Amino acid sequence: MKDEMRLRFLIVDDEQSIRRLCMTVGQGLNLACAEAETAEAALASLETAPADIVVTDLKLPGLSGSELLRKVKEALPHAEVAIMTGHGSIESAVEAMREGAYDYVEKPFRVERLRQLLQRMAEKVQLVTENQFLRDRVEAETQLDGIIGTSAKIQDVLRMVSRLKDIRTPVLITGESGTGKELVARAVHFRGPLAQMPFIAVDCGSLVPTLMESELFGHEKGAFTGALKSKAGLFQAANGGTIFLDEIGELPLEMQAKLLRVLQEKEVRPVGSNEKVAVDVRVIAATNRDLEAAYRAGAFRKDLYFRLNVVAIHLPSLRERRSDIPQLVHCFLDRYAPGENIQVSPAAMKSFLQYDWPGNVRELENCIARAIALGDHRTIEVSDLPPAICGVQDGAFAGEDAAVISTTALADLERLTILRVFEQAGGDKAIAGKMLGISRATLYRRLKRYNIPLRSAPKQLVENVH
């Protein structure tokens, strides 16, 4: 098993014989073992190599085992900590368990007792880790389903995600703010073979320029003022998995050159260190800028652009796929008011369809959340919408969308959308509900409202609409 996949065990005791014995037992359980003589040394070790399991003596020189317990639980809430104690300190050990310790072992202890304790702690850590992974994966699956739409452009995105999940080539995701670029990056990662490995998201636009290199590549102790301890960078944290560099166009040219070197050499050099650290990371970058125009203007490195732009996914703006808006609206209604069956008035839906949505899907989601908070929880009216949206005038856009915007056509648009999804889902209601982003109960209400027979042939129904 690779070292990064093994659970890490740290033993803290001022007696070397105890440490050696505990490490021997830990190695027998295939744990990656480390030792520390004091609580202070343990905390320094945890800064650079976080542990999953910590066993500490209650009485230590300097900080006590109880104080170490509190600091470990603050820094690593998912780590499990056990206390070793002498016979006269059992009450203190029990108190430590009230503060979050997993268990205690009384000195002198039998090797079998320690082995069983470490095994139980490891099983709990693995269970918590697996549950967290499943939650992340379910969330990613749900979020991918949250890329709602049957329009051709959004279906192209979903097909591309499906093709990219099994390969490790760099991906460049482009699109306006609020279109869901990180959501797509997570879907690519969590639906593929790297799903159990780290996914690290980095907002390049929010990195402090003076600390940017340290954040990405790490630093050694004393590398700069305030660097009191060595620290691994985000690339090292993502080792074996995916690093998502959001708003990559915000990186200054100097950092672009260093990033290019990391991508080419597959290794990082922490600030203040002469040693390079190998990293195996899949890079997914995203931007709302035109990077091709940026490199032609000298604001972005051409070689980095082509290194990142191996495969590109472009996310359409919401105004480019207005026919998906009714589905998105019902999806967000189910998300923020589950089971309440809140309706949308034709006038409000007309405003949704006419508005240009400069903030895209994120703005629509915020709008629905606001309308639910301010409305009567029965029907969303135009008066529940932000002024910018309810103030949109007729004729705000033209083209093929204009044909479906009249109030009388809104119901037909939604009915046609449901029928089209049913056709794509082969008549499967469960799949259709997921594609539409609505619950099964909501889907049945829509079917009843539009008099769509549950067992009708979708293709024939679509033909009848025309």
NUVEX-166351 format. One record per residue (C-alpha): x negated, y negated, z negated; residue in three letters; residue number from 1; chain. Coordinates in pm, whole numbers, padded with zeros to 5 digits. Each point is the difference from the previous one (the first is absolute). Layout:
BEGIN
{{X, Y, Z}, ALA, NUM, A} ...
This chain:
BEGIN
{{00000, 00000, 00000}, MET, 1, A} {{-00129, -00347, 00089}, LYS, 2, A} {{-00110, -00211, -00298}, ASP, 3, A} {{00259, -00270, 00077}, GLU, 4, A} {{00276, 00262, -00027}, MET, 5, A} {{-00114, 00132, -00343}, ARG, 6, A} {{00135, -00142, -00324}, LEU, 7, A} {{-00256, -00205, -00190}, ARG, 8, A} {{-00070, 00083, -00366}, PHE, 9, A} {{-00187, -00232, -00239}, LEU, 10, A} {{-00118, 00121, -00342}, ILE, 11, A} {{-00090, -00270, -00258}, VAL, 12, A} {{-00193, 00110, -00308}, ASP, 13, A} {{-00321, -00111, -00170}, ASP, 14, A} {{-00113, 00363, -00044}, GLU, 15, A} {{-00177, 00133, 00309}, GLN, 16, A} {{00079, 00364, -00085}, SER, 17, A} {{00374, -00076, -00004}, ILE, 18, A} {{-00021, -00183, 00330}, ARG, 19, A} {{-00192, 00286, 00165}, ARG, 20, A} {{00249, 00259, -00126}, LEU, 21, A} {{00301, -00201, 00122}, CYS, 22, A} {{-00158, -00058, 00341}, MET, 23, A} {{-00071, 00373, 00035}, THR, 24, A} {{00365, 00078, -00072}, VAL, 25, A} {{00114, -00274, 00240}, GLY, 26, A} {{-00224, 00128, 00279}, GLN, 27, A} {{00147, 00346, -00052}, GLY, 28, A} {{00340, -00154, 00080}, LEU, 29, A} {{-00144, -00164, 00316}, ASN, 30, A} {{00019, -00350, -00147}, LEU, 31, A} {{-00244, -00272, 00109}, ALA, 32, A} {{-00166, -00067, -00336}, CYS, 33, A} {{-00168, -00309, -00148}, ALA, 34, A} {{-00114, -00089, -00351}, GLU, 35, A} {{-00043, -00307, -00218}, ALA, 36, A} {{-00154, -00044, -00344}, GLU, 37, A} {{00206, -00304, -00104}, THR, 38, A} {{00336, -00157, 00080}, ALA, 39, A} {{-00179, -00294, 00159}, GLU, 40, A} {{-00194, 00231, 00233}, ALA, 41, A} {{00322, 00184, 00081}, ALA, 42, A} {{00177, -00322, 00101}, LEU, 43, A} {{-00294, -00097, 00221}, ALA, 44, A} {{00013, 00344, 00165}, SER, 45, A} {{00375, -00026, 00057}, LEU, 46, A} {{-00050, -00331, 00185}, GLU, 47, A} {{-00183, 00172, 00283}, THR, 48, A} {{00136, 00356, -00031}, ALA, 49, A} {{00354, 00010, -00145}, PRO, 50, A} {{00073, 00323, -00186}, ALA, 51, A} {{00320, 00204, 00001}, ASP, 52, A} {{-00073, 00172, -00332}, ILE, 53, A} {{-00183, -00150, -00298}, VAL, 54, A} {{-00089, 00182, -00322}, VAL, 55, A} {{-00148, -00226, -00267}, THR, 56, A} {{-00119, 00040, -00355}, ASP, 57, A} {{00202, -00209, -00244}, LEU, 58, A} {{-00306, -00133, -00180}, LYS, 59, A} {{-00254, -00162, 00229}, LEU, 60, A} {{-00274, -00260, -00050}, PRO, 61, A} {{00147, -00336, 00097}, GLY, 62, A} {{00355, 00021, 00134}, LEU, 63, A} {{00200, 00287, -00148}, SER, 64, A} {{00172, 00276, 00195}, GLY, 65, A} {{00338, -00165, -00074}, SER, 66, A} {{-00118, -00329, 00148}, GLU, 67, A} {{-00136, 00186, 00302}, LEU, 68, A} {{00337, 00172, 00040}, LEU, 69, A} {{00182, -00334, 00016}, ARG, 70, A} {{-00242, -00145, 00254}, LYS, 71, A} {{00011, 00310, 00220}, VAL, 72, A} {{00381, 00006, 00003}, LYS, 73, A} {{00004, -00369, 00094}, GLU, 74, A} {{-00247, 00043, 00284}, ALA, 75, A} {{00106, 00349, 00115}, LEU, 76, A} {{00363, 00059, -00102}, PRO, 77, A} {{00014, 00338, 00180}, HIS, 78, A} {{-00310, 00138, -00174}, ALA, 79, A} {{00045, 00248, -00285}, GLU, 80, A} {{-00203, -00049, -00320}, VAL, 81, A} {{-00057, 00252, -00278}, ALA, 82, A} {{-00160, -00066, -00339}, ILE, 83, A} {{-00261, 00210, -00181}, MET, 84, A} {{00004, -00038, -00375}, THR, 85, A} {{-00137, 00144, -00323}, GLY, 86, A} {{00228, 00164, -00256}, HIS, 87, A} {{00024, -00314, -00211}, GLY, 88, A} {{00124, -00218, 00287}, SER, 89, A} {{00304, 00196, 00118}, ILE, 90, A} {{00237, -00282, -00098}, GLU, 91, A} {{-00196, -00241, 00221}, SER, 92, A} {{00019, 00249, 00286}, ALA, 93, A} {{00378, 00029, -00039}, VAL, 94, A} {{00021, -00381, 00002}, GLU, 95, A} {{-00204, -00001, 00321}, ALA, 96, A} {{00258, 00233, 00157}, MET, 97, A} {{00269, -00254, -00083}, ARG, 98, A} {{-00208, -00252, 00195}, GLU, 99, A} {{-00012, 00220, 00308}, GLY, 100, A} {{-00259, 00272, -00060}, ALA, 101, A} {{00090, 00331, 00164}, TYR, 102, A} {{-00110, 00218, -00292}, ASP, 103, A} {{-00281, 00044, -00251}, TYR, 104, A} {{-00251, 00276, -00070}, VAL, 105, A} {{-00152, 00052, -00342}, GLU, 106, A} {{-00375, 00042, -00043}, LYS, 107, A} {{-00153, 00252, -00006}, PRO, 108, A} {{00210, 00141, 00282}, PHE, 109, A} {{00006, 00328, 00187}, ARG, 110, A} {{-00101, -00010, 00365}, VAL, 111, A} {{00328, 00167, 00100}, GLU, 112, A} {{00198, -00274, -00179}, ARG, 113, A} {{-00188, -00268, 00195}, LEU, 114, A} {{00039, 00188, 00328}, ARG, 115, A} {{00378, 00029, -00050}, GLN, 116, A} {{00023, -00369, -00092}, LEU, 117, A} {{-00190, -00111, 00312}, LEU, 118, A} {{00206, 00235, 00216}, GLN, 119, A} {{00328, -00141, -00133}, ARG, 120, A} {{-00122, -00358, 00047}, MET, 121, A} {{-00110, 00077, 00355}, ALA, 122, A} {{00338, 00156, 00081}, GLU, 123, A} {{00182, -00308, -00129}, LYS, 124, A} {{-00224, -00238, 00198}, VAL, 125, A} {{00054, 00206, 00316}, GLN, 126, A} {{00376, 00006, -00057}, LEU, 127, A} {{00015, -00377, -00047}, VAL, 128, A} {{-00224, -00053, 00303}, THR, 129, A} {{00210, 00230, 00218}, GLU, 130, A} {{00321, -00170, -00113}, ASN, 131, A} {{-00149, -00340, 00081}, GLN, 132, A} {{-00112, 00129, 00339}, PHE, 133, A} {{00348, 00136, 00072}, LEU, 134, A} {{00156, -00333, -00103}, ARG, 135, A} {{-00242, -00186, 00226}, ASP, 136, A} {{00069, 00237, 00285}, ARG, 137, A} {{00378, -00016, -00044}, VAL, 138, A} {{-00027, -00378, -00015}, GLU, 139, A} {{-00207, 00002, 00317}, ALA, 140, A} {{00251, 00230, 00171}, GLU, 141, A} {{00284, -00222, -00116}, THR, 142, A} {{-00183, -00311, 00111}, GLN, 143, A} {{-00067, 00152, 00340}, LEU, 144, A} {{00371, 00068, 00026}, ASP, 145, A} {{00028, -00365, -00101}, GLY, 146, A} {{-00146, -00092, 00338}, ILE, 147, A} {{00362, -00004, 00103}, ILE, 148, A} {{00109, -00022, 00358}, GLY, 149, A} {{00099, 00173, 00318}, THR, 150, A} {{-00132, -00271, 00229}, SER, 151, A} {{-00261, 00115, 00250}, ALA, 152, A} {{-00281, -00208, -00153}, LYS, 153, A} {{00037, 00134, -00353}, ILE, 154, A} {{00038, 00357, 00125}, GLN, 155, A} {{-00332, -00045, 00183}, ASP, 156, A} {{-00158, -00094, -00335}, VAL, 157, A} {{00140, 00311, -00169}, LEU, 158, A} {{-00126, 00223, 00278}, ARG, 159, A} {{-00347, -00155, -00027}, MET, 160, A} {{-00007, 00056, -00378}, VAL, 161, A} {{00085, 00365, 00057}, SER, 162, A} {{-00286, 00038, 00249}, ARG, 163, A} {{-00259, -00179, -00217}, LEU, 164, A} {{00061, 00181, -00329}, LYS, 165, A} {{-00225, 00293, 00089}, ASP, 166, A} {{-00301, -00191, 00138}, ILE, 167, A} {{-00252, -00223, -00175}, ARG, 168, A} {{-00069, -00265, 00262}, THR, 169, A} {{00014, -00365, -00112}, PRO, 170, A} {{00338, -00165, 00051}, VAL, 171, A} {{00078, -00369, 00052}, LEU, 172, A} {{00356, -00102, -00091}, ILE, 173, A} {{00115, -00334, 00139}, THR, 174, A} {{00318, -00195, -00061}, GLY, 175, A} {{00143, -00303, -00171}, GLU, 176, A} {{00015, -00028, -00379}, SER, 177, A} {{00286, 00200, -00147}, GLY, 178, A} {{00027, 00258, 00277}, THR, 179, A} {{-00124, 00286, -00221}, GLY, 180, A} {{-00367, 00050, 00089}, LYS, 181, A} {{-00104, 00148, -00336}, GLU, 182, A} {{00308, 00222, 00006}, LEU, 183, A} {{-00116, 00148, 00332}, VAL, 184, A} {{-00356, 00043, -00131}, ALA, 185, A} {{00129, 00193, -00302}, ARG, 186, A} {{00213, 00218, 00226}, ALA, 187, A} {{-00301, 00088, 00216}, VAL, 188, A} {{-00200, 00094, -00312}, HIS, 189, A} {{00260, 00185, -00206}, PHE, 190, A} {{00140, 00202, 00288}, ARG, 191, A} {{-00338, 00141, 00098}, GLY, 192, A} {{-00266, 00231, -00143}, PRO, 193, A} {{-00151, -00285, -00207}, LEU, 194, A} {{00321, -00039, -00199}, ALA, 195, A} {{-00155, 00134, -00323}, GLN, 196, A} {{-00300, -00230, 00031}, MET, 197, A} {{-00012, -00367, -00106}, PRO, 198, A} {{00181, -00277, 00186}, PHE, 199, A} {{-00152, -00339, -00087}, ILE, 200, A} {{00172, -00315, 00127}, ALA, 201, A} {{-00211, -00318, 00019}, VAL, 202, A} {{00141, -00345, 00076}, ASP, 203, A} {{-00299, -00160, 00171}, CYS, 204, A} {{00163, -00342, -00018}, GLY, 205, A} {{00014, 00009, -00380}, SER, 206, A} {{-00363, 00105, -00062}, LEU, 207, A} {{-00211, -00268, -00169}, VAL, 208, A} {{-00272, -00090, 00256}, PRO, 209, A} {{-00284, 00008, -00254}, THR, 210, A} {{00105, 00344, -00131}, LEU, 211, A} {{00116, 00152, 00328}, MET, 212, A} {{-00307, 00218, 00057}, GLU, 213, A} {{00003, 00121, -00360}, SER, 214, A} {{00370, 00090, 00017}, GLU, 215, A} {{-00038, 00198, 00321}, LEU, 216, A} {{-00339, 00164, -00051}, PHE, 217, A} {{-00059, -00015, -00378}, GLY, 218, A} {{-00289, -00147, -00200}, HIS, 219, A} {{-00277, 00096, -00239}, GLU, 220, A} {{-00031, -00125, -00354}, LYS, 221, A} {{-00164, -00344, -00002}, GLY, 222, A} {{00047, -00053, 00375}, ALA, 223, A} {{00155, -00342, -00070}, PHE, 224, A} {{00120, -00209, -00291}, THR, 225, A} {{00280, 00189, -00174}, GLY, 226, A} {{-00099, 00341, 00139}, ALA, 227, A} {{-00035, 00156, -00345}, LEU, 228, A} {{00053, 00353, 00128}, LYS, 229, A} {{-00034, 00189, 00325}, SER, 230, A} {{00325, 00032, 00192}, LYS, 231, A} {{00106, 00213, 00297}, ALA, 232, A} {{00157, -00186, 00291}, GLY, 233, A} {{00332, 00060, 00175}, LEU, 234, A} {{-00164, 00199, 00280}, PHE, 235, A} {{-00138, 00242, -00259}, GLN, 236, A} {{00341, 00016, -00168}, ALA, 237, A} {{00151, 00101, 00336}, ALA, 238, A} {{-00266, 00265, 00070}, ASN, 239, A} {{00155, 00301, 00171}, GLY, 240, A} {{00320, -00190, 00072}, GLY, 241, A} {{00120, -00321, 00164}, THR, 242, A} {{-00081, -00366, -00055}, ILE, 243, A} {{00259, -00244, 00133}, PHE, 244, A} {{-00149, -00341, 00083}, LEU, 245, A} {{00297, -00233, 00022}, ASP, 246, A} {{-00045, -00335, 00177}, GLU, 247, A} {{-00342, 00104, 00128}, ILE, 248, A} {{-00017, -00322, 00201}, GLY, 249, A} {{-00053, -00196, -00324}, GLU, 250, A} {{-00345, 00149, -00061}, LEU, 251, A} {{-00285, -00251, 00056}, PRO, 252, A} {{-00249, 00083, 00275}, LEU, 253, A} {{-00273, 00096, -00248}, GLU, 254, A} {{00226, 00260, -00162}, MET, 255, A} {{00109, 00123, 00342}, GLN, 256, A} {{-00363, 00085, 00080}, ALA, 257, A} {{-00037, 00196, -00325}, LYS, 258, A} {{00328, 00180, 00055}, LEU, 259, A} {{-00110, 00097, 00352}, LEU, 260, A} {{-00320, 00149, -00141}, ARG, 261, A} {{00200, 00205, -00251}, VAL, 262, A} {{00225, 00133, 00276}, LEU, 263, A} {{-00299, 00091, 00217}, GLN, 264, A} {{-00222, 00154, -00268}, GLU, 265, A} {{00274, 00140, -00227}, LYS, 266, A} {{-00178, -00123, -00310}, GLU, 267, A} {{00012, -00302, -00229}, VAL, 268, A} {{-00270, -00179, -00195}, ARG, 269, A} {{00123, -00149, -00329}, PRO, 270, A} {{-00104, -00359, -00071}, VAL, 271, A} {{-00334, 00000, -00181}, GLY, 272, A} {{-00087, 00357, 00095}, SER, 273, A} {{-00260, 00139, 00240}, ASN, 274, A} {{00181, 00332, 00019}, GLU, 275, A} {{00273, 00076, 00254}, LYS, 276, A} {{00308, 00204, -00090}, VAL, 277, A} {{00163, 00223, 00263}, ALA, 278, A} {{00375, -00050, 00047}, VAL, 279, A} {{00243, 00198, 00212}, ASP, 280, A} {{00296, -00233, 00050}, VAL, 281, A} {{00268, -00038, 00263}, ARG, 282, A} {{00053, -00370, 00077}, VAL, 283, A} {{00340, -00145, 00085}, ILE, 284, A} {{-00005, -00374, 00059}, ALA, 285, A} {{00289, -00241, 00048}, ALA, 286, A} {{00035, -00359, 00111}, THR, 287, A} {{00262, -00256, 00094}, ASN, 288, A} {{-00256, -00186, 00211}, ARG, 289, A} {{-00099, 00049, 00363}, ASP, 290, A} {{-00343, 00155, -00057}, LEU, 291, A} {{-00079, 00014, 00370}, GLU, 292, A} {{00047, -00377, 00022}, ALA, 293, A} {{-00197, -00036, -00326}, ALA, 294, A} {{-00304, 00188, 00131}, TYR, 295, A} {{00011, -00195, 00326}, ARG, 296, A} {{-00003, -00319, -00209}, ALA, 297, A} {{-00291, 00128, -00210}, GLY, 298, A} {{00207, 00032, -00319}, ALA, 299, A} {{-00011, 00380, -00007}, PHE, 300, A} {{-00278, 00239, 00096}, ARG, 301, A} {{00063, 00168, 00334}, LYS, 302, A} {{-00182, 00319, -00100}, ASP, 303, A} {{00205, 00030, -00320}, LEU, 304, A} {{00320, -00059, 00196}, TYR, 305, A} {{-00071, 00291, 00234}, PHE, 306, A} {{-00117, 00217, -00291}, ARG, 307, A} {{00335, -00053, -00176}, LEU, 308, A} {{00223, -00004, 00308}, ASN, 309, A} {{-00042, 00367, 00092}, VAL, 310, A} {{00376, 00053, -00028}, VAL, 311, A} {{00241, -00291, -00031}, ALA, 312, A} {{00354, -00010, -00136}, ILE, 313, A} {{00200, -00315, 00059}, HIS, 314, A} {{00298, -00061, -00227}, LEU, 315, A} {{00277, -00199, 00170}, PRO, 316, A} {{00147, -00301, -00171}, SER, 317, A} {{00357, 00028, -00124}, LEU, 318, A} {{00126, -00240, 00266}, ARG, 319, A} {{-00137, 00242, 00263}, GLU, 320, A} {{00226, 00276, -00131}, ARG, 321, A} {{00318, -00174, -00112}, ARG, 322, A} {{00210, 00310, 00064}, SER, 323, A} {{-00171, 00158, -00305}, ASP, 324, A} {{00117, -00276, -00235}, ILE, 325, A} {{00335, 00161, -00098}, PRO, 326, A} {{-00178, 00321, -00096}, GLN, 327, A} {{-00258, -00191, -00205}, LEU, 328, A} {{00272, -00200, -00174}, VAL, 329, A} {{00183, 00316, -00110}, HIS, 330, A} {{-00328, 00160, -00105}, CYS, 331, A} {{-00081, -00292, -00231}, PHE, 332, A} {{00356, -00009, -00133}, LEU, 333, A} {{-00034, 00365, -00101}, ASP, 334, A} {{-00342, -00071, -00153}, ARG, 335, A} {{00100, -00301, -00212}, TYR, 336, A} {{00361, 00093, -00078}, ALA, 337, A} {{00019, 00382, 00017}, PRO, 338, A} {{00352, 00139, -00009}, GLY, 339, A} {{00169, -00343, 00000}, GLU, 340, A} {{00116, 00017, 00364}, ASN, 341, A} {{-00060, -00371, 00058}, ILE, 342, A} {{00126, -00115, 00339}, GLN, 343, A} {{-00133, -00272, 00232}, VAL, 344, A} {{00245, -00242, 00157}, SER, 345, A} {{-00009, -00030, 00380}, PRO, 346, A} {{-00103, -00365, -00033}, ALA, 347, A} {{-00291, 00088, -00229}, ALA, 348, A} {{-00115, 00279, 00234}, MET, 349, A} {{00022, -00244, 00290}, LYS, 350, A} {{-00231, -00235, -00190}, SER, 351, A} {{-00243, 00287, -00060}, PHE, 352, A} {{-00004, 00081, 00369}, LEU, 353, A} {{-00045, -00361, 00113}, GLN, 354, A} {{-00278, -00095, -00242}, TYR, 355, A} {{-00359, 00026, 00127}, ASP, 356, A} {{-00149, 00153, -00323}, TRP, 357, A} {{-00347, -00156, -00007}, PRO, 358, A} {{-00069, 00213, -00310}, GLY, 359, A} {{00127, 00311, 00180}, ASN, 360, A} {{00123, 00308, -00191}, VAL, 361, A} {{-00143, -00127, -00330}, ARG, 362, A} {{00207, -00320, 00034}, GLU, 363, A} {{00314, 00201, 00083}, LEU, 364, A} {{-00053, 00220, -00306}, GLU, 365, A} {{-00043, -00305, -00224}, ASN, 366, A} {{00311, -00154, 00153}, CYS, 367, A} {{00209, 00310, -00080}, ILE, 368, A} {{-00136, 00015, -00357}, ALA, 369, A} {{00091, -00369, -00046}, ARG, 370, A} {{00348, 00047, 00146}, ALA, 371, A} {{00071, 00292, -00234}, ILE, 372, A} {{-00120, -00200, -00302}, ALA, 373, A} {{00213, -00306, 00088}, LEU, 374, A} {{00303, 00170, 00154}, GLY, 375, A} {{00309, 00171, -00140}, ASP, 376, A} {{-00132, 00353, 00064}, HIS, 377, A} {{00290, 00069, 00238}, ARG, 378, A} {{-00075, -00183, 00324}, THR, 379, A} {{-00300, -00204, 00111}, ILE, 380, A} {{00125, -00324, 00150}, GLU, 381, A} {{-00181, -00275, 00188}, VAL, 382, A} {{00009, -00210, -00318}, SER, 383, A} {{-00221, 00262, -00172}, ASP, 384, A} {{-00279, -00049, 00254}, LEU, 385, A} {{-00293, -00247, -00017}, PRO, 386, A} {{00069, -00334, 00172}, PRO, 387, A} {{-00250, 00071, 00279}, ALA, 388, A} {{00197, 00310, 00102}, ILE, 389, A} {{00358, -00114, -00041}, CYS, 390, A} {{-00086, -00324, 00185}, GLY, 391, A} {{-00088, 00184, 00324}, VAL, 392, A} {{00216, -00122, 00287}, GLN, 393, A} {{00154, 00198, 00280}, ASP, 394, A} {{-00223, 00032, 00302}, GLY, 395, A} {{-00315, 00035, -00212}, ALA, 396, A} {{-00130, 00259, 00244}, PHE, 397, A} {{00082, 00137, 00338}, ALA, 398, A} {{-00064, 00308, 00208}, GLY, 399, A} {{00132, 00351, -00052}, GLU, 400, A} {{00044, -00060, -00376}, ASP, 401, A} {{00254, -00272, 00068}, ALA, 402, A} {{00241, 00256, 00141}, ALA, 403, A} {{00035, 00172, -00336}, VAL, 404, A} {{00019, -00300, -00229}, ILE, 405, A} {{00364, -00106, 00007}, SER, 406, A} {{00185, 00079, -00322}, THR, 407, A} {{00236, 00239, 00174}, THR, 408, A} {{-00297, 00196, 00140}, ALA, 409, A} {{-00174, 00057, -00335}, LEU, 410, A} {{00204, 00307, -00089}, ALA, 411, A} {{-00059, 00141, 00347}, ASP, 412, A} {{-00374, -00059, -00042}, LEU, 413, A} {{-00010, 00188, -00329}, GLU, 414, A} {{00218, 00281, 00136}, ARG, 415, A} {{-00217, 00030, 00309}, LEU, 416, A} {{-00313, 00009, -00218}, THR, 417, A} {{00139, 00283, -00211}, ILE, 418, A} {{00099, 00195, 00308}, LEU, 419, A} {{-00342, -00049, 00156}, ARG, 420, A} {{-00170, 00124, -00318}, VAL, 421, A} {{00232, 00302, -00010}, PHE, 422, A} {{-00106, 00083, 00354}, GLU, 423, A} {{-00370, -00022, -00094}, GLN, 424, A} {{00061, 00212, -00313}, ALA, 425, A} {{00186, 00268, 00196}, GLY, 426, A} {{00312, -00057, -00209}, GLY, 427, A} {{-00178, 00071, -00331}, ASP, 428, A} {{00153, -00237, -00258}, LYS, 429, A} {{-00287, 00029, -00249}, ALA, 430, A} {{-00258, -00095, 00263}, ILE, 431, A} {{00224, -00274, 00137}, ALA, 432, A} {{00039, -00151, -00346}, GLY, 433, A} {{-00378, -00010, -00048}, LYS, 434, A} {{-00053, -00156, 00342}, MET, 435, A} {{00261, -00264, -00077}, LEU, 436, A} {{-00147, -00063, -00345}, GLY, 437, A} {{00333, 00048, -00177}, ILE, 438, A} {{00124, 00250, -00254}, SER, 439, A} {{00219, 00292, 00102}, ARG, 440, A} {{00299, -00158, -00179}, ALA, 441, A} {{-00046, -00324, 00193}, THR, 442, A} {{-00032, 00196, 00325}, LEU, 443, A} {{00329, 00180, -00065}, TYR, 444, A} {{00171, -00334, -00070}, ARG, 445, A} {{-00131, -00135, 00331}, ARG, 446, A} {{00119, 00311, 00184}, LEU, 447, A} {{00344, -00036, -00153}, LYS, 448, A} {{00017, -00374, 00071}, ARG, 449, A} {{-00082, 00046, 00368}, TYR, 450, A} {{00211, 00315, 00039}, ASN, 451, A} {{-00303, 00205, 00101}, ILE, 452, A} {{00087, 00372, -00031}, PRO, 453, A} {{-00257, 00183, -00214}, LEU, 454, A} {{-00045, 00281, 00252}, ARG, 455, A} {{00022, -00201, 00321}, SER, 456, A} {{-00256, 00040, 00273}, ALA, 457, A} {{-00216, -00312, -00031}, PRO, 458, A} {{-00081, -00029, 00368}, LYS, 459, A} {{00362, 00002, 00105}, GLN, 460, A} {{00084, -00265, -00262}, LEU, 461, A} {{-00274, -00229, 00125}, VAL, 462, A} {{00128, 00041, 00353}, GLU, 463, A} {{00353, -00087, -00118}, ASN, 464, A} {{-00127, -00326, -00151}, VAL, 465, A} {{-00124, -00105, 00342}, HIS, 466, A} 
